[in-house]
Amino acid sequence: MDENGTSEAFEAQRTRLTGLAARVLGSRADAEDAVQEAWLRLSRQDPGAIDNVSGWLSTVVGRVCLDMLRARRAKGETPWEEPGREWLVTDDVDDPEDRAVLSDTIGVALLMVLESLTPDERLAFILHDTFAVPFDEVGRILGKSTDAAKMLGSRARRKVRGAEPPTDRRRQREVVDAFLAAAREGDFDALLRVLDPDVVWRVHTPRGVTVRLGANELARHAALGRRTKTVARRVDVDGMPGVMAWREDGTPLAVMACVVVDGRIVQVDSLLRPERQATITVEPPAVTSGAADPSTR
């Protein structure tokens, strides 16, 4: 295959590769960057040394995406928090008509769960479950054995299934209520019981997004809630159970969106953006102390 043939082979695969990368990365712009990097690598190869261009490109794009996910995780970046995006914060509701209004936000919950996966879990899940890539090939892309790739895909699948439209929102609300109660009491052990050991906690501020990992870190901050003069109650955030906190004078302090899987909170996103919180119309509860968003400490 000559240089022209290489270019034609790449262009024939571009749409598929971009779709794959976009699913893995959650960003069209990042996906295009990943595919462009694959082209640069292909253009430096001896065309005669590649037997299967499609497979070679899939492997390269997968590995480039993996590197990008790892770099993003290290920097605390997340593509779903777009600069102009508003969080939809409403009273927690059960009415079917009200639930229907929020139904189009379920995809946000799924994307948040994908963001909570490790880079290896995310790539294994999307390659296998979305693009039907065999686990032996997934393993080669990840640099792992077939069995290890299967385990990664299985772990990711369990988390993702937990983010599908819930059949029992009452249970999810109970978990968030338990988190609130434990925060009010400063009960560290009770907080650990409702937090996944590997919970991902993102704090969104005007300066950017910071990421903290692990139940101990989040519980330690949340347990300080009893010392603060704030009020908080459960709300809906983008169709998910969450928490909003106010100062005693009614000034919005913070919003939390919680992803609950199998009875535990696996991800928390805290919004500390005064200009956005000022537009939220949800009313605070009666004034009592404690249970603010842990990121306000």
LOMAR-421261 format. One record per residue: residue in three letters; x, z, y of N, C-alpha, C, O in turn. Coordinates in steps of 0.2 Angstrom, whole numbers, plus 2048, in hexadecimal, padded with zeros to 3 digits. Each point is the difference from the previous one (the first is absolute). Layout:
N
ALAXZYXZYXZYXZY/...
! end
This chain:
297
MET8048007FA7FC800806804800806805804801/ASP7FA7F78048048008067FD8048057FC8047FF/GLU8077FC8077FE8048067F97FF8027FC804801/ASN8027F57FF7F97FE8027FB8037FA7FB803802/GLY8077FD7F87FC8027FB7FF8088007FB8037FF/THR80B8008037FF8088017FB8018067FC8057FF/SER8057F88067FB8018067F97FF7FE7FB804801/GLU8047F67FB7F97FF7FE7FD8057FB7FB802800/ALA80A8007FC7FE8067FB7FE8068037FB8037FE/PHE8097FF8087FE8068037FA7FF8047FC805800/GLU8037F68037F97FF8047FA8007FC7FB802802/ALA8067FC7F87FB8007FB7FE8077FE7FA8017FE/GLN80B8038037FF8077FE7FE8058067FF8067FF/ARG8027F78078008058067F9804800800806802/THR7FB7F67FE7F98048007FF8057FB7FE806802/ARG8047F97F88008057FB8048068017FE806800/LEU8087F88028058068027FE804806801806800/THR7FC7F78057FE8038067FA8057FE800806803/GLY7FC7F87F97FA8047FE8038067FC7FD805801/LEU8077FA7FA8038057FC8048058057FE8067FF/ALA8067F88068038048047FC804805801806801/ALA7F97F78017FB8038047FD8067FD7FF805803/ARG7FF7FA7F67FD8057FD8048067FF7FE806800/VAL8097F87FE8058067FF801804807800806800/LEU8017F68058028038067FB802805801804804/GLY7F97F97FB7FA8028048017FD8077FD803805/SER8077F87FC8017FE8078027F87FF8057FE7FD/ARG7F77FE8078027F97FF8067FE8038047FC7FE/ALA7FE8078088067FF8038068027FC8057FC7FF/ASP7FB80A7FE8058027FB8017FB7FA8057FF7FD/ALA7F57FF8018007FB7FA8037FA8018047FD7FC/GLU7FB80080A8037FA8028088018018047FB7FE/ASP7FE80B8048078018018038007F98067FE7FE/ALA7F78057FD8028017F98017F97FD8057FF7FC/VAL7F67FD8058007F97FD8057FC8038047FC7FD/GLN7FE80580A8057FC8038078027FD8047FC7FF/GLU7FC80B8008078027FD8017FD7F98057FE7FE/ALA7F58017FE8017FD7FA8027F98008047FE7FC/TRP7FA7FE8098027FA8028077FF8018047FC7FE/LEU7FF8098068078008028048017FA8057FD7FF/ARG7F98077FD8048027FA7FF7F97FB8057FF7FD/LEU7F67FE8037FF7FA7FB8047FB8038047FC7FC/SER7FD80380B8047FA8038078017FE8047FC801/ARG7FE80A7FE8078027FF8027FF7F88068017FE/GLN7F57FE7FE8017FF7F98027F97FE7FE7FB803/ASP8058057F78017F97FD7FA7FE7FD7FE8037FB/PRO7FE7F88077FA7FE7FD8007FF7F97FB8027FC/GLY80A7FC8018017FF7F98008067FC7FF8007FA/ALA8038068098008067FC7FA8048008008057FC/ILE7FA7F88067FA8048007FB7FB7FB7FE7FB802/ASP8008087F97FC7FD7FB7F98008027FC7FB7FF/ASN80280B8047F98018027FF802807801806801/VAL7FE7F68038008018077FB805802801805804/SER7F97FA7F97FA8058028028077FE7FE804803/GLY8047FD7F78028067FD806803804800806802/TRP8057F68008058038047FE802807802805802/LEU7F97F78017FE8028077FC8067FF800805805/SER7FC7FC7F67FC8067FF8048068007FE805803/THR8077FB7F98058057FF803802807801806801/VAL8017F58028048018077FB803805802805803/VAL7F87F97FD7FB8028057FE8077FE800805804/GLY8007FD7F67FE8077FD8058048027FF806803/ARG8087F97FC805804802801801808802805802/VAL7FD7F68018008008087FB805802801804804/CYS7F97FB7F97FA8058028028077FE7FE804804/LEU8057FD7F78028077FD8058038057FF806802/ASP8057F68018058028047FD802807801805803/MET7FA7F77FF7FC8018067FC806800800804805/LEU7FD7FD7F57FC8067FF8048078007FE805803/ARG8087FA7FA804806800803802807800805802/ALA8017F58028038018077FA803804801805804/ARG7F97F97FB7FA8028047FF8077FF7FF804804/ARG8017FE7F57FF8077FE8058058037FE805803/ALA8087F87FD8068058037FF801808802805802/LYS7FB7F68017FF8008077F98038027FF802806/GLY7FD7FF7F57F98038027FC7FB8037FB802804/GLU8067F87FB7FC7FA8037FA7FF7FB8008017FA/THR7FA7FD8097FA7FE7FC7FD7FA8047FE801806/PRO8007FA7F67FD7FA8037F98008027FD7FD804/TRP7FF8087F97F98018017FE8038067FB7FF803/GLU80A8048007FF8038078027FB805805801803/GLU7F67FB7FF8027FA8057FF8038077FC805801/PRO8087F98048018038067F98018047FF805803/GLY7FC7F67FC7FA8018037FA8027FC7FA801802/ARG8088017F87FA8027FB7FD807802804805801/GLU7F67FB7FF7FC8068017FE8047FA7FD7FC7FB/TRP80480A8047FD8047FA7F88018027FF802805/LEU7FD7FC7F67F98028007FF8077FE8008017FA/VAL7FE80380A7FF8077FF7F98028017FD7FF806/THR7FF8037F57F98018017FF8077FC8048037FD/ASP7F57FF8047FE8067FC8007FE7F97FE7FB7FE/ASP80480A7FE7FF7FF7F97F97FF7FE7FC804801/VAL8037F77FB7F97FE7FF7FE7FF7F98057FE7FC/ASP7F58028027FE7FF7F97FB7FB7FF7FE7FD7FB/ASP7FE80180B7FB7FB8008027F97FE8057FE802/PRO7F87FF7F98027FA7FE8017FA8058057FD800/GLU7F68038058017FC8068068018048047FB802/ASP7FE80B7FF8068028048067FE7FC8057FE802/ARG7FB8037F78057FF7FC8027F88008057FE7FF/ALA7F57FE8018017F98008047FE8068047FB800/VAL7FB8088068037FE8068088017FF8047FC803/LEU7FE8097F98078027FF8037FC7FA8068017FF/SER7F67FB7FD8027FD7FA8067FC8018047FF7FC/ASP7FD7FD80A8057FB8018078048018057FC801/THR7FB80A8008068048018038027FA806803800/ILE7F77FC7FA8038037F98077FC7FF8048037FD/GLY7FC7F78068077FC7FF8058048038068007FE/VAL7F98048078058048048038057FB806801800/ALA7F58027FD8028067FB8057FD7FA8058037FE/LEU7F97F78008047FD7FB8077FE8028058017FD/LEU7FB7FC8098077FF8038048068018068007FF/MET7F78058038038078018038027FA8068037FF/VAL7F67FC7FB8038027FA8067FC7FE8058027FD/LEU7FA7F78048067FC7FE8068028048068007FE/GLU7F98028088068038048038067FE805802801/SER7F68027FB8038067FD8047FF7FA8038057FD/LEU7FC7F58008047FF7FA8077FF8018027FF806/THR8028037F58087FE8018007F98007FC7FC7FE/PRO80A8018058017F98008007FD7F97FD7FA7FF/ASP8068097FC8007FD7FA7F98007FD7FE7FB7FC/GLU7FE80B8057F98007FD7FC7FA8037FC7FD7FD/ARG80480380A7FC7FB8048027F97FD7FB7FC7FF/LEU80B8028008027F97FE7FE7FF7F97FD7FB7FE/ALA80480A7FE7FE7FF7F97F87FF7FF7FE7FC7FC/PHE7FE8088087F98008007FD7F98027FC7FD7FD/ILE8078018097FD7F98038037FA7FC7FC7FC7FF/LEU80A8047FF8027FB7FC7FC7FF7F97FE7FA7FE/HIS80180C7FF7FD7FF7F97F88008017FD7FB7FD/ASP8008098077F98008007FD7FB8057FA7FE7FE/THR8098008067FE7FB8058027F97FE7FC7FB801/PHE80A8047FD8037F97FF8017FF7F98037FB7FE/ALA7FB80A7FD8017FF7F98077FE7FE8017FD7FB/VAL8048068088078007FE8018047FA7FF806801/PRO8047F87FA8018047FA8058068018047FF805/PHE7FB8067F88048068028087FF7FE804803803/ASP7FD7F97F88077FF7FF8037FC806806802802/GLU7F77FA8018027FC806800805806805800804/VAL7F68057FD8008058058068047FF803802805/GLY7FF8007F58058047FF8077FD802804803803/ARG7FC7F67FC8077FD802800800808805801803/ILE7F57FE800800800808802807802804800805/LEU7FA8057F88018078028078027FE803805802/GLY8007F87F98068027FD7FF8067FB804804800/LYS7F67FC7FD7FE8057FB7FE7FD7FA7FF7FA7FF/SER80080B7FC7FE7FD7F97F97FF8017FC802804/THR8017FA7F77F97FE7FF7FC8078007FB800804/ASP8078057F87FC8068008008048067FB802802/ALA80A7FE8028008038067FC7FC8057FC804804/ALA8047F67FC7FB7FC8047F98017FF7FC801804/LYS8028007F57F98027FE7FE8078037FB801802/MET80A8037FE7FF8078027FE8008087FC803802/LEU8087F98017FF8008077FA7FD8027FC802804/GLY8027F87F87F97FD8027FB8057FE7FB800803/SER8058047F87FB8047FE7FF8068057FA802801/ARG80B8018018008058057FD7FD8077FB804803/ALA8077F67FF7FD7FD8067F87FF7FF7FC801804/ARG8027FC7F67F97FF7FE7FC8068017FA800802/ARG8088067FB7FC8068017FF8028077FA802802/LYS80B7FD8027FF8028077FC7FB8047FB802804/VAL8057F87FA7FC7FB8047F98007FD7FB800805/ARG8048017F57F98017FE7FC8068037FA800801/GLY80A8058017FD8068037FE7FE8077FC804803/ALA8077F78007FE7FE8077FA7FB8007FE7FE806/GLU7FF8007F47FB7FB8007FA804803800806800/PRO7FA7F68027FB8048037FD8057FC7FE7FF7FA/PRO8028078087FF8067FC7F98017FE7FB7FE804/THR8048047F67F98017FD7FE8078027FA802800/ASP80A8038027FF807801804802806805803800/ARG7F87FB806803802806800808801804803804/ARG7F78007F98008078008068037FE802805803/ARG8017F97F88068037FD8067FF805804804801/GLN7FC7F68028067FF8057FF805806805802802/ARG7F57FF8007FF8048068018077FE803804804/GLU7FC7FE7F68028077FD807801801802805802/VAL8027F67FC807801800803801807804804801/VAL7F97F88048028008077FE807803803803803/ASP7F77FF7FB7FD8078028058057FD801805804/ALA8017FB7F68058057FD806800804803805801/PHE8007F58018067FF8047FF804807804804802/LEU7F67FB8017FE803806800807800803804804/ALA7FA7FF7F67FF8077FF8078037FF801806803/ALA8037F77F98078037FF804800806804805801/ALA7FB7F68038048008077FE805804804803803/ARG7F57FE7FE7FE8068048028077FE802804804/GLU7FF7FC7F58028077FD8088008008028067FF/GLY8017F58028078007FF8028017F98068037FF/ASP7F67FA7FC8018017F98057FB7FD7FD7FA7FF/PHE8098078018057FB7FE7FE7FD7F98007FA7FE/ASP7FF80B7FD7FF7FE7F97F97FC8008007FB7FC/ALA7FB8078077FA7FC8008017F98037FD7FB7FD/LEU8078048088027FA8028037FB7FB7FF7FB7FF/LEU8068087FE8037FD7FA7FC7FD7FB8017FB7FD/ARG7F98098027FC7FE7FA7FC7FA8027FD7FC7FC/VAL80280280A7FC7FA8028047FB8037FE7FA801/LEU8098077FF8057FA8028037FE7FA8038047FC/ASP7FE7F58048047FD7FA807802802802800806/PRO8028017F58078028018047FB804805802803/ASP7F97F87FC8047FB8047FC7FD8068017FA802/VAL7FA80A8017FC7FE8058057FD806805802801/VAL7F87F88028037FD8057FD8028077FA7FF800/TRP8098048047FD8028078037FC805806801802/ARG7F67FB8028027FC8057FE8038077FA801800/VAL80A7FF8057FD8038068017FA8058067FE802/HIS7F58008018007FA8058008038077FB803802/THR80A7FC8028008028078027FA8048017FB7FE/PRO7FF8068098017FB8058077FD7FF8027FB801/ARG8038097FC8077FE7FF8017FC7F98057FE7FF/GLY7F58027FD8017FD7FA7FD8047FA7FC805801/VAL8067F97F97FE8047FA8068037FC8057FD7FF/THR7FA8098008048047FB7FD8017FA7FA8017FF/VAL80A8007FC7FE8017F98038067FD806801800/ARG7F68037FD8038067FC7FD8007F97FA7FE7FF/LEU80A8047FC7FE7FF7F97FF8077FD805804801/GLY7F77FD7FA7FF8067FC7FB8058037FF801806/ALA7FE8027F57FB8058018038068047FC803804/ASN80A7FF7FA8028068038017FF8087FE805804/GLU8047F67FE8017FE8077F9800804800804805/LEU7FB7F97F87FA8008037FD8078007FD802805/ALA8038017F57FD8078008038058047FC804803/ARG80A7FB7FE8048058057FD8008077FF805803/HIS8007F47FF7FE7FF8077F88028007FE803805/ALA7FE7FB7F67F98028017FF8077FF7FB802803/ALA8098027FA7FF8077FF8018048077FD805800/LEU8067F88058008038067FA7FF804800803806/GLY7FB7FA7F87FA7FE8037FC8078037FD800805/ARG8048057F77FC8068028038038067FD804804/ARG8097FA7FE8038038067FE7FC807802802805/THR7FB7F97FA7FF7FB8067F88018027FC8027FC/LYS8037FE80B7FA8008037FD7F98007FF7FD805/THR7FE8017F57FD7FA8007FA8007FC7FF8057FC/VAL7FD7F68047FA7FF7FB8017F97FD8037FC802/ALA7FA8047F88007FA7FC7FB7FF7FB7FD8057FE/ARG8017F58007FB7FF7FC8017F97FC8047FC802/ARG7F88047F98017F97FC7FC7FB8037FB801803/VAL8087F97FD7FD7FA8038017FA7FB8048017FB/ASP7FA7F98078017FA7FC8057FC8057FF7FF806/VAL8077FF7F78057FC8038017F97FC8028007FB/ASP7FB7FB8088017FA7FD7FC8007F98037FD7FB/GLY7F88068057FC8017F98038057FB7FD8007FB/MET8088038078038057FC7FF8078027FF801806/PRO8018047F68008078028068028048057FE7FE/GLY7F98058088068028047FE8078047FC8037FF/VAL8097FE8067FF8068048027FE8078047FC801/MET7F88078038018008088018078027FC8047FF/ALA8097FD8068018068038008008078027FA803/TRP7FC80B8017FF8008078048078028008057FD/ARG8027FB80A8018068037FA8048017FB7FD800/GLU8068098027FA8048017FC7FE8067FA801800/ASP8097FB8057FC7FD8057FC7FA7FF7FD7FD804/GLY8048017F57FC7F97FE8057FA8017FD7FB7FE/THR8098068048047FA8008027FE7F98038047FD/PRO7FC7F58028037FE7F98078017FF8047FF805/LEU7FE8047F58078017FF8037FC7FB8067FD801/ALA7F78017F98027FC7FB7FB7FE7FB7FB803800/VAL8067F87FD7FC7FD7FB8047FF7F98067FE801/MET7F78047FA8037FF7F97FC7FB7FC7FA8017FF/ALA8097FA7FE7FC7FC7FA8048027FA8068007FF/CYS7F58027FC8038037F97FE7FB7FB7FA7FE7FF/VAL80B8007FD7FE7FC7FA8008057FA8058037FE/VAL7F67FD7FE7FF8057FB7FF7FC7F97FC7FC7FF/VAL8098067FD8007FC7F98008067FB804804800/ASP7F77FC7FB8008047FA8008088038048047FD/GLY7F97FD8087FF807802805803804801806802/ARG8047F58008068038058017FB8057FF7FA800/ILE8038088068027FC8068077FD7FE805803800/VAL7FB7F68008067FD7FF8037FD8068067FE800/GLN7F68018068037FE8067FC8038067FA8007FF/VAL80A8028067FD8028068037FC8068067FF801/ASP7F57FE8038037FD8067FD8048067FA800801/SER80A8028037FF8048068017FC8068057FD802/LEU7F58038028007FC8078018058067FC804801/LEU80A7FB8028018048068017FB806805800802/ARG7F67FD8008007FB8057FA8028057FB7FE7FF/PRO8078068067FB8028057FB7FA8037FA801801/GLU8097FA8007FC7FA8037FB7FD7FB7FB7FE802/ARG8068037F87FB7FE7FB7FB8067FE7FA7FE7FF/GLN8098088017FC8057FE7FA8018067FB8037FE/ALA8077FB8087FB8018057FA7FC8007FB802803/THR8057F97F97FB7FB7FF7FB8037FA7FB7FD7FF/ILE8078087FD7FC8027FB7FA804802801805804/THR7F97FA7FA7FA8048027FE8057FC7FB803801/VAL8087FE7F97FF8067FB800806804805802803/GLU7F68037FC8008068048048067FC8007FF7F9/PRO80380580A8048067FC7FB8057FE7FA800802/PRO8088047F97FB8057FD801806805803800805/ALA7F98057F98018078048078028008037FF7FC/VAL7FF80480A8078038018018057FB7FD806800/THR8087F97FB8038057FC8087FE8008027FB802/SER80280A7FB8077FE8008027FD7FA7FD8017FA/GLY8087FB8068047FD7FA7FE7F97FE7FB7FD803/ALA8098017F87FF7FA7FD8007F98047FC7FC7FF/ALA8098048058027FA8048047FC7FB8028027FB/ASP7FE7F78078057FC7FD8078037FF802802806/PRO8017FE7F48078038008057FD804805803802/SER7FA7F68008057FD8048008028078057FE804/THR7F68067FE800803807805806801801802805/ARG8018007F58048068008077FE802805805801/
! end
